[in-house]
Amino acid sequence: MSERIARLRAHQRNIDRYENLLKTNLTELELQFLEKRLSEERFAITMLQFMGPSSAGHARPDARRA
């Protein structure tokens, strides 16, 4: 359970950081990158929230696909 909470907090910190960066002067490419990362982080949080504690260690919604 504590690993799940730690992962939720890490994703939320990333979201906070990206949202703060969106308030700065960015190029279109940087904006697209941050929007993509925000989407991925929000999805990861959603997945963690819907996973039960027993499945939290088995699925890794933040794992990168090759």
Buried (B, 14 or more C-beta within 10 A) or exposed (E): EEEBEEBBEBBEEBBEBBEEBEEEEEEEEEEEBBEEBBEBBBEBBEBBEEBEEEEBEEEEBBEEEE
